[in-house]
Every structure is written in C-alpha cells, then in structure tokens.
Amino acid sequence: MTSPRTVLTAPPAAAEILARCRELVAPALAEAIDGLHPWVAEMAGYALGRCEVGGAPATHRQPATHRQGKGVRQALAVLGAEAAGGSAEAGVPGAVAVELLHTFSLLHDDIMDGDAMRRGRPAVWKAYGTGPAVLAGDALFALAVETLTVAPATSQAAAAVRQLTRASRDLVRGQADDLLFAHRPWSGPDAVSAGEYEAMAEHKTGALLGCALALGAGLAGAPRETAAALDRAGRHLGVAFQIADDLLGIWGDPAVTGKPVHGDLRNGKKTLPVLAALAAPGRSALAELLASAAVLDDGAVRRAATLIERAGGRSAALGAARRHLTAADTLLTEASLAPRPATDLRTLLSSLAHRTI
C-alpha cells in the first residue's frame, strides 16, 4: 500500500503519446476556439490553460496530475481512428469535439459543485463570474457539435453528431445522479450503493471517453461493431478514471492535484472509497461522523479519511478501478485493431492504472 499522500507520475511512453496527439490536434482546436466571440474565446482559452485572465499567454504551471491526464480524450479520438486502420488526421474533428464538450462540462460542473479551484488556479466562474462561465460553456457545447457537422468525412458526420449528443445526454444523466446523491443518507435503505455509483461514473465520465474512441474510429470508417467495442472500453476506462479522482480527492497531495485535500469529504460527496467503507463491518463510527454535520471541519475530515482507510474503502476502490481497467483491456484485445495504435491504447490504460495506485 502507498503512503496516504500519493504522488503520481505518468510513464514516459504515455506522455509521449499524449504529446503527439495534442500537437496534431492543437491547430484545429485553436482555430475552432478563435472563431468564437473574443471574450468567450478568452474564457475558453483560460479554461484550457492557453492564457491568463485578460488574454495574456499562460504562465501558470499545471498540477502534475493534470499534465499527466491533459489531452486524454483528444488522444483517444486520434488513436481510435488509427486503431480502425485510418489516419491520425481522420480523428482530429472528433478530438476537437470531445475536448470542447469536456471543457464545457468542467465549466458547468465547477459552478454546480461550488468548486472555486480548477487545475491549481481559480475556476472560470471565479475568475470571470458565474454568468460569463455559463455562457462560455454553452458556446463550447454548440461549437463541439458544429465541429462534427463540418468534418472532412462528411459521410460520417450525421453518425458522429449522434454519437456526441448521446454521450452528452449520458453525461447530463450522470451529473444529475451525482447531484441527487448529495441529498441521500449515508446509511439505511435509501443510501447510495456502489452499483449506483459505478453507473453514475460510467455516464458522467465514461460516456465521453467511450465517445472519443468511437468517434475517432467512426470518422475513420470503422465497422459499427468495432466502434461499439471501443465505446464500451472507454466507458470502463471512465469509471476507473472517476475512481482515481475519488482517491486523489481524499489522499492526493494538493500541490500535485491542484485541489484542496479532503474537499469531497468536507462537502459530503458520495465517492466510492466512502461507500465501500460504509458497506464494511464496523462502519457505524464513520456513518455517525459523516452524518454529524452538513460540512465537516478539518479534524473531522482527517478522522473520516482514517476511518475509511481502516474499513478498507481505499483498497476496495483500487480493486474496482483495476477491474474496470482489465475489462477495458479485454475489449481492446477482442476487437480487430491495428497493432501499433492498440499498443498505444494499452499504454494509456497502463498510465491510468499508475495514476490510481
């Protein structure tokens, strides 16, 4: 078992894959954003780490976990196209679309969750105001759809838009469940189960990762069965990714994650390590502590983190993340994929596994 403060670094090979895909996608992503209203484009650029408030080039250093994960969705779209036997360029419109949709979701999620910090600096709504941040998110959503309607592979455009809008619907469903979970008790018949949590995580996080892979493959002309298998693999990957965020939210180092430690615990968020601990024998002390106040103070959240680990919540969450990563890898193995891109996809899976340990 690792120490309570987990410092996570991506394997160099994964970083190289992400950098290659980011470099390929960057011009198209910049062109799309620069076509927005200048103020909205500035907010989008700030959200993506391209600039500071006011539009000056970015000087802020991203936290290590974001540098590791930055561009995962873009890379999945590019690798999906390559894995289907197409060119990397075929996946670029899909990569731009999923990155825009992901950024939209982060802008709105930070407002809904009241998160003042994102990637080590003020969230867009704190930097620019709530109304402007909502406007920027709306613009990014519309731009994501538009990107696919003008994609070079025009014969695949309609299917690509359907794929993206279905993922958007799932994302909204997952976020709705996540918000509703906050109003449910920690224990008793109405408590949130681990199964409900994993379904929420698949929708909230996995749908867009699966969409990225399937979009890239579809734009490259992959058979429907191949795109569907990649979508399922991405959904498993997303559950593991969400669990990793849960673990980092309790035991991560703020200097690495860019977020305050114990933020989820302090706000009573239903995360898998907590739910797993509450399902274990001898959980009454933890349940009583969590139910004792709407917002826990510093001492209470430290005690809660200790009780969660003692009850096996941390190890159970790690086990669940690894199961989903294994399921994703199995789907990649069974699909008919080009060898090198398939290897690159597995490297990214491995990097995510490293992120969760």
N, C-alpha and C positions, 0 to 999 in steps of 0.2 A: 504494500500500500504506500502511496506517496504521502508527502507531508501535507498538512492542511492548506498551505499556500502553494498551489500548483502553478508552476511556471511552464509554459507550453511553447514549443518551437517547431515549426513545420520542417519536415525533411527537405533538404536542398532540391531534390528532384521535383517535388510538388511545387516548390516556389518557382522553379524554372518553367514548369508547365503553366502555372498561373500567369507568370510574366509574359510568356509567349502569347497567350490568348488575350491578355489585356492590351498588349501592344498592337495586336491585329484589330481589336475592336475599338480602341481609343479614338481613331479619327471619325468613325461613323457615329459613335456616342457623342463626341464633342459637336459634330455637325448637327445632330438632332437637337441637342440642348440649346445650342446657339441660335436656333431658329425660333425659340420662344421669345416672349416679351423680355426685354433686357433685365428688368428687376426679377422676374420669375426665373430667368436663366441664371442670374447670380445666386439665388437661393438654391437652385438645383446644383450649381457648381459647388456651393458651400457644403451641401449635404454629401456630395461625392468626394469632398476633400480636395477639390481643384482650386478653391480660392478662400479668402477670408471675407468677413463681413465688409462690404464696400467694394468687393471685386478684386482686391489686390491678390497676386499669386499666393497660394497657400504656403505658410511657413510652419504650420502645426505638424508635429511628428505624431503619426498614428500609433495607437497602442499595439503591442506585439500581436495580440490575438486578431486584431483587425487586419494587420499586414498579412497574417497567415491566411485569413479567410477572404480577403478582398479579391473580388473577381471570380469567386467560385461559380456563381450562376452563369456568368459570361463564359467561363471555361467549359462548363458542362454543355452549353449550346454548341460551342465550336467543336468539342470532342464528340458530341452526338452526331454532328454532320460527318466528321471524319470516320467515326466508327461505322457509319452506314455506308461507307465507301465513297463519300463525296469529298469535296474540297473543304478546307477550313473556312474559306470565304463564304461558302454557302450557308454556314451557320451564323454569320455576323448579324443579319437582321434579327434573328431570334435572340442572340446575345444582347443586343441593344434593347430589345423589347423587355426581356426579363430583368435587366438591370434597372430600367426605368420603372417597371412595376414594383420591383423590390424597394427601390428608393422611395416611391410613393407610399408603400406600406409602412416604412420606417418613420416617415414624417408624421403620418396619421397615428401610428401606434404610440409614438412618444407623447403625443397630445393626450390620447385616451388613457395611457398609463401614468401620466404626470411625470415622466422621466425627463429631468432637466439636462442631463448629460448624454451625449452620444459620441463614442469614439474619442473620449478624453477632452471634449470641449462642449460648449453649450449646444443643446439640440436646436434645430432650426426654429422651433416655436419660441424658444427662449431668446434666441439671437435676433429674430425678426418680428416676433409676435404671433399669436395663435391664428388670427385670420389670414395673414400672409402665408403661413406654413400650410394651412388647409388649401389655399389657392394653388400653391406650388405643387402640392400633392395631386390635386385634381388635374393640373396641367400635365404632370408626368404620366398619369394614368391614360389620358387621352392620347398623348404622344406615343406611348407604348403600343397602343392599338394601331395608330396611324403608321408606325414604322413597318408593321407587317403588311399593311394594305399596299404599300409601295415597294415591297421587297422585289428584288430581281426575279425570283422564282414565282412569277405571277400565277402559275397554275396551282401552286400550293398555298396561295395567300389566304383563301377562304378557310381551308382546314387549319392553317396556322392561327388565324384570328379566333376560331372556335376553341382551339387548344388553350390559347391565352385567356380567353374570357371564362372558360371552365375553371382554370386554375385560379382566376380572380374570385370567382364565386366560392370556391373551396377555401381560399384564403380568408374571405369575409366570414364564412361559417366558422372557421377555426378561431378567428379573433372574437367572434360573438360568444362562442363557448368559453373562451379564456376569460372574458369579462364576466360572464354569468357565474363561472366557478367561484369568483370572489365573494359572491353572496350566499354560497352554500356552506354548511357547517363542516368543521374538521372531523367530526365523528358522527356515528349514527347512520340510519338507513338512507339519509339524503346526502351523505358525504360523497365526494368525488372519488371514483375508483381509478386504479391505474389504467384500466382499459379505456375509460373515458378520456383520461389524459392523453394516451397514445393516439386515440382517434383525433383529438384536438390538434396534437402536434403534427400529425400527418396532413391535416388540412391547412393549418396555419403556416407551417414551414415546408413540409414535404411536397405539397402540391406544386409550388413554384420550382423546386429543384427537379421534380419529375417533368414538369413542363419544359424546363430548359433543355434537358436531354432529348425529350420527344420532339420539341420544336426544331432543334438542330438536325435531328435525323429526318424529320418530315420534309424540311426545306431541301435536304439533300436527296430526296426521293426514296427514302427507306420504305419497305413494306409496312403495312399497318401493324402487323404482329411485332416487328422489331421496335417500332416506336412505342407500342404499348408496354413491351417488356422494359424499355428504358424508363418510361414514365413510372412504372412500379418500383424499379430500382431507385430512382430519385426520391420517391416517397419514403422508402425505408431510410435512405440517407438523411432525409429531412428530420425524421423522428430522432435519429441518433444525434443530429446536429442540435436539435432543440434540447435534448437531454444534456448535451455538453454545455450549453448555455446555462441550464439549471445548476449544474455542478459548479461552473465558474462563478455563478451568482452567489453561491454560499462559501466556496473555498478558494476562489480565484484571488489573485493579487490585483488591487485597484490600479497599480502602476502598469500592469500588463493588460488588464481588460478595459481600462478607461471608464469603469463604472464603480460606484461605491460598493464595498463589500457588504454582504448581507442585505442588499436592497430589497430583494424579493421576500426575504423573511420578514423584514421590517414592515412591508406593506401587505403581509398576509397572502402572498401569491401561492396558488396551489401548484407546486412543482413536483416532479417525480420523486426526488430524494425524500421529500417530506411525506408524500403519500405512501411511499414504500415503508418508511419508518412507522407511520401511523397504523399500518396493517400488521406490524410485527407484535409479538407478545410483549407485555410490559410497556405499552405505549401511553399509559394514562398520564404520566407526568408531562410528556410532550404535548398531548392534546390539551391538558389543562393550561399549560403555559401559552400555547398558541391562541387559546380562546380567552385569555385573561385581559386582553386589550386590543383595541382596533389597530393601533400602531405600537409595536414593541420598542422599548428603549434599548440602548446599546448593550447593557448587561443581559437583558432578556434574549436578544438575538444571538449573543455569543453562547448562552446556555442552550438555546434551541439547536444551534449548529452542533454542539457537543452531543446532545441527546439524539439527534438524527443520525450522526455517525455511529454512536454506540448501538443504536437499534438496527443498524445495517442498511440504512437508507442510501448511503453513498455507494456501497458495494452493489446493492440491488439496482441502482440507476446505471452504474457502469455495466453491469451484466445485461441490462435491457438494451443499452446503446450498442454493445457488441453483437447482440443477437440481430439487431436491425442491420448492422453493417455486414454481417455474414449473409443475411437474406439478400441484400443488395448485390453482394459479390456473386452469389449463386445465380441470380438473374442475369448478370453480365456474362457469366460462364456459359449459360444455356443459350444465350442469344447468339445469332450469327453476326459477329462483329469483325471489323478489320483488326488484325493483331496489334499493331502499334498503338492506335487510339484506345483499344481495350486495355492495354497495359497502362497507358496514361490515366485512364479512368480508375483503375485499381490503385494506382499510386495516390490519387486524390482520396480514395477511400481510406487508404492507409494513413494519410496525413490527418484525416478526421479522427481516426482511431487514436492517433497520437495526441490529438487535441483533447480527448476525453479522459486520458489516463493521468 
